[in-house]
């Protein structure tokens, strides 16, 4: 389901599909020779992955699926290399660990219907894009509507998966916007320490290099103390991405910043009946489009996410998306052959001496 790309003066109830036209992602730094060599080594290892071993649930072990192969993109491999300080062996181990976690946790099996009860109040919202083109994921603890349980965490990681679905070309990180403002239904918006540590562990181990910015407002003293407690568990690079109680229009264009509490210009009202199917339809279409492009590009491990998201029509193998299929090219050769026969040139070619036979015609798509 396509959504408009700009904010409207009317109250919006569905996601925005793309960043503002003037928003341009920051260019990615070129790899050094050493980094390029390490990427090539990791790519060779990834292409040798034949199966996923699930130690916690052996019944889920088995051959690598096509969807898992498509997940192993060039950018994914580079994220794991950066997260392991360019250790090829460590990155390979962590990739296999994440593949196993995804199967054991069942992340791809969570359905919109299963997650829906957690989402009814809009305690998480994917809405708009920041000044770097990163999708914005809002967390609203004051809208908590369920008791602690596994589905609460399933909900969080389900939404992280959906925010990656809507990342535009050349974007691989998200902006996390957390509003700790209490509500009449929820005065205590803090999170249990054990839950916070589990969330941080999963995000750092299985979604590395995905956080672009974390913008946090209405931080009460209790939550401020909570952040001080968990800070030692957050790596220094992540700590630098945290911004507290600032003017958030520095990071998100006002037209894409939720007006409620954030002082943006985007009038948005959470209506579950409108928002939830719209978000899931949009994300489902994006996933299908990416997979279709991956298949058309040759089913390559190490395919470019820029190609898969439509930023370029040329795959890493040089396949042009939408170009005629090989069988169509062969049909073109047959047509040329028939025309040659019709003009008598084919008979002349057969009459040429063996050492003067013309070079064969090669048709290109």
Order of alpha helices (4+ residues) and beta strands (2+ residues): alpha-beta-beta-alpha-alpha-alpha-alpha-beta-beta-alpha-beta-alpha-beta-alpha-alpha-beta-alpha-alpha-alpha-alpha
